[in-house]
Amino acid sequence: MGANVSDLTRQEFTLQLDLKGLSCPLPLLKMKLALKKLEPGQIIYVETSDSGSWQDFHKFTTITDNELISAQECDSSYQFVIKKGS
């Protein structure tokens, strides 16, 4: 995980998901469905308010071919940038 979300420009994201207000496991499930529609190498930005997403998204990218480029907590939200693997 190299970059901060704030270091990346919105143009770098293929897709942006605002999943604030959803409870576990919905943020993870919706992110997984969105990733399936992307091509390898494309980047998704996800923002959630569910604290369980922090562990879920880290674990998901560890056990899949997807790369967690950035993850950060801002106020009451969690922001993730994920690059789809092959």
Helices and strands as residue ranges (DSSP letters): G 5-7, G 10-12, E 15-19, H 26-36, E 43-48, H 52-63, E 67-74, E 77-83
